[in-house]
Amino acid sequence: MATSDRIRKLVSEHEIVLFMKGEPAAPKCGFSAGVVKVLEAVGRPYIGVDVLEDPFLREGLKEFSDWPTFPQVYVKGEFIGGADIMREMYASGELQALFSADAGA
């Protein structure tokens, strides 16, 4: 399976995907740790994918998202951004609003 197909499959099968350095229980960089904290605060289930384990995935994601750094977060199949964007969206309530439509469903 092509790397882009693997990425597409992951982001379509899970509501929230965090491509990070390390794993949620043991982040390997401060930016990844910060996004884990944000996602834990949101309280939605998510999967963490360690990009350090797969250099093809790491490089493929940079091209797929057109974003050069990690972490990278996808919500409902859409690329959201990295650590700074996630923190800003959480602080403004914009991140939580992405899920508010689901609350009444």
C-alpha positions in Angstrom: 0.0 0.0 0.0 1.3 3.4 -0.9 2.2 5.8 1.9 -0.4 8.3 0.9 -3.0 5.5 0.9 -2.0 4.5 4.4 -2.3 8.0 5.6 -5.7 8.5 3.9 -6.9 5.2 5.5 -5.8 6.3 9.0 -7.4 9.7 8.8 -10.6 8.4 7.4 -11.1 5.6 9.9 -10.5 7.6 13.1 -12.1 10.9 14.2 -8.8 12.3 15.5 -5.3 11.2 14.4 -2.2 12.6 16.0 1.0 12.0 14.0 3.6 12.6 16.6 7.1 11.9 17.8 6.7 9.1 20.3 3.3 7.9 21.5 0.6 9.5 23.7 1.8 7.8 26.9 5.5 8.7 26.1 5.9 11.7 23.8 9.4 12.2 22.5 9.2 16.0 22.0 7.7 18.9 23.9 5.4 19.9 21.0 3.9 16.4 20.8 3.5 16.4 24.5 1.6 19.7 24.3 -0.8 18.4 21.7 -1.4 15.3 23.8 -2.4 17.5 26.7 -4.8 19.5 24.5 -6.4 16.4 23.1 -6.7 14.9 26.6 -8.4 18.1 27.7 -10.9 17.9 24.8 -11.8 14.4 26.0 -12.4 12.8 22.6 -10.8 9.4 21.7 -7.9 9.7 19.3 -5.0 7.6 18.0 -1.4 8.5 18.2 1.0 7.4 15.4 4.7 7.5 16.1 6.4 9.0 13.0 9.8 8.1 14.3 9.0 4.4 13.8 8.5 4.8 10.1 10.7 7.2 8.0 8.5 6.6 4.9 5.4 7.7 6.8 7.2 10.7 8.3 8.3 11.9 4.9 5.0 11.0 3.2 3.1 13.0 5.8 5.1 16.1 5.1 4.1 15.9 1.4 0.5 14.7 2.1 -0.3 17.6 4.5 2.1 20.2 3.0 3.3 20.7 6.5 7.0 20.2 7.3 7.0 19.5 11.1 5.4 17.3 13.7 3.1 16.8 15.4 0.3 16.9 12.8 -3.3 16.6 13.8 -6.2 15.4 11.6 -9.8 15.8 12.7 -12.6 14.1 10.7 -10.2 13.5 7.9 -9.1 17.2 7.6 -5.6 18.4 8.4 -5.9 20.9 11.3 -2.2 21.8 12.0 0.5 21.4 14.5 1.2 22.3 18.2 0.7 26.1 18.0 -2.5 25.9 16.0 -3.9 23.2 18.3 -3.2 25.3 21.4 -4.7 28.4 19.8 -7.8 26.6 18.7 -8.3 25.0 22.1 -7.8 28.4 23.9 -10.4 30.1 21.6 -12.9 27.2 21.9 -12.7 26.6 18.1 -11.3 23.1 18.6 -14.2 22.1 21.0 -16.6 23.5 18.5 -15.5 21.0 15.9 -17.1 18.3 18.1 -20.1 20.3 19.4 -22.3 19.2 16.4 -21.7 15.6 17.5 -23.0 16.2 21.1 -26.6 16.5 20.0 -26.5 13.5 17.7 
